[in-house]
């Protein structure tokens, strides 16, 4: 892997295709070419590009129909598609392209920098959509975890969940976890040492004293994240989920080590 963003150009007009390839490669993109819809479909069977630059007039497949076909296929649905056309394009045809799932519509002739900028915008928006979808999937997972019976804790410690048995302690630990998450975010952006490991060790000891189990830790994590997500924009949600995921992994590891020490 060379790390370059990979763009598939689908265009049967040789001069246009070569011009688009030149512009994109000059701006650091990896480019693959297809001169028909059929060739593009064959390409997609083995390779998933980061974006498709698609001429609306192909010899075998209208561009709008090609776009619609891949957008209804879960293997390719997340790939952003930019449609290219000549100047004589009606509003109805343009709207048909967006209805088919295109992320943008560019008419020829275009400025080189405009083409590049709009490709980068489409890529950025696709990443944001995937981040949001990932966040939503993670929140659903947290929600499902919270609805499970506290079997792990009960079987191991013969106790009900921490949230039910010690509600005040649960809230105090939740505040402590939220504070550590805030410190982690500040450390990330301001490069100020917040002694996160020590704080997580202290939290682990408190949880161990209360005989907390994995479900209790997930309850704390979930409630903290949901409270923050509900007040955050999409970019803030991404940061919260990334940093909290790291904290959760370390906290779980600390708890395993805590109980190993106690069992000796």
N, C-alpha and C positions, 0 to 999 in steps of 0.2 A: 504493500500500500504506500502511495506517495503522499497521502494526506491532502491532495488537491480535491476541490469540489468538482464533481463529475457531472457534466452536462451532455445530454443526448440532443443533437440537432437533427430534426426530421424535416428535410427540405429536398425536393427533387430538382430544383433549379440550381445548376452547378455553380454559377457565379455567386449567387446569394449565399449558398451553403459555404463556399470557400471563404467569402467575406466574413460571415458569422464565425466560422472556425478561427480565422485569423484574429478577429477582435477578442474572442474569448480566451484563446491561448495566450495572447499578448497580456491579458489581465490576470493570468495565473490559474485559469481553469483547465481542467482536463476535459477534452472534447472527444466524443464519439459521434459518428455520422450514420444516418440512415436516409435512403432516398425514396422510401415509400412506407406506407403504413404497415405492410406485411413485413418489411425488413425491420421496422421498429419493434413489432411484436416479437419477432424472432430474437432480437437483441435482449428484450426484457425477460425472456425465458431464462437467461443465464446471468444477467447483470442488472442491478437496480441503480439507476443514476440518481443524483441529488435533485436534478431538475430536467424538464424536457422543454426544449424550444421548438415549437411545432408550427409549421406552415399550414394555413387553413386550406390550401388547395394542393392536394396530393393526387398522383395519377390513379390510385386505387381506393382511396379512403378519404372522405371529407374530414378535415381536421377536427371539426366539432364532434363528429361521431367517434373518431379515434379517442378524443379526450374523454367523452362520456363512457366509452368502453373501459378504459383503464380506471376511471374513477369509481366504477361499480365493481371493480375487482379488488378485494382486500389486499392482494399482494402489492398493488401499485397505487392504491387510493391516496396515500400520503404524499406522493411525488407532486410537487408543484408544476403546473403546466402553463407556459406563456405562449399565447397564440400570436403568430405573425401574419400580416395580410398587406395587400396593396392599399392605396388610398381610397379606392372606390369600395367602401364597405358600409353597409347600411347600419343604422342603429339596431334594427331587428337582428341582423346577423351578429353584431357585436354582443347583444344581449344573449343570443343563443349560445355563444362561446362561454359566457359566464355561467349560464344555466347548466352547461355541460360540465362545469367544474374548473374552468380555467382560472388561474390566479391573476392574470393580467392579459392585456390585449395591446399589441404594439403594431403600428402601421409603418410601412416603408414609404419613403426613406426615413431613416432614424439617425440620430446622432449616436456615435459610438459610446460616449460616456452615458447617455440616457439608457441605452440597452443594458450596459453593465450595471448601472445603478438600480434599474428595475429588476434585474435578475437577483441582485443582492437583497433587495427589499422582499421579493417573493420567498427567497430562501430563509430570511430572518423571520418572516411571518409564519412559515411552515414550522420552524423550530419552536416558535412561541406556542403554536397550536398543539404541537406534540408535548411540550412541557406542561401545558394546561391539561391535556388529556391524561398525562402521566400523574399529575397532581390529583386529578379527579379519581383516577383508579386507586391511588394510594389512600385517599380519604375514604373511599368505599371499603377498602381493606381494613382500615382502622375502625370504621363503623361496624363491620362484621365481627371483628375481633372483640369489640366491646359488648356485643350481644351474646357472646358465648358464655356458658356457665364457667364459673371459676374453678374448673376441675383440677387444673395443675396445682394451684395453691392448696386446695382442699385435700387432694390425695397425698401431697408431700408433707404438708404441715398440719393437717387435720384442723384447718381454720377456714373461716369465710374470707371473702376478699377484703383487702386492706381498706378499700373505700367504705365498706359497710361496717367493719369491725372498729376501725379507728378513723372516723371521718375527719376529725380535726387534724390529726397527724397527716392524713392523706392530703388535705388542703395545704398544709405547711410544706410538705414535700413537693407538691405541685408548684407552689410559688418558688421554691428553691430551684427546681428544674427549669422553670421559665426564666429565672434570673441567669442561670448558667447558659441557656440558649441565647439570651440577650448578649451575654459576655462573648459567646462564640461568634456572633454576628459582628460585634464591635471589633473583635480581634481580627476577623477576616478583612474588614474594610479599613480599619485604622492602624493595623499592624502594632497593636499594643498588647503586651503579654497580660493575659487574664488568669493565668494559673488554672486552666480548665481541668487538668488531670487531678490536681489536688481537690478541687471542688467536687468533681465526680466521685473521687474516693470517699470524701466526707458524706456525700449523698448515699453512696453504696453502703456505708457503715450504718447509716440511719435506717435504710431499707432492710438491711440484714437483721438489725436489732428487732424490727417489727415482723420479721419472718416473711417478708414480701416474696412473692413468686413472679414468674414471667408474666402472667396475666396482669398482676398489679402494676408492673413496670409499663406494660403496654397501655393500661388504662391511664396512667400518668402522662405518658408520651402523647397519647391520642388527645386527651383533653387539652393539653398545652397547645398542640398543633392546631386543633380546631379553633380555639380561641384566637390564635394569631391569624390563621387563614381567613377567618371571617372579617378581619379588619384590614387585610392586605390587598394590594393590587397584584397583578399576575407576576411581575418581576419579583416583588417582595415574597410572594408565595414560593417561588422557585428557591430563593435564598433560604427561607425558613425550612423548607423540606430538605434541602441539601445539608444544611448544618445540623438539623435535628437528627437526620439519619446517622450522621457520624457520631453524635452524642449517644444515640440509642445503642449503637454497636459497642461503643466503649463501656457504657453502663452495664449492658448485658454481660460483657466479659468480666467486668469488676465483680458482678454478683456471683458469677460462676467461681471466681477465685476466692471470694469471701466464704462461700459455703464449703469449698474444698479445704480451706484452712480450718474451719470450724469442725469439720468431720474427722480431722486427724487426732 
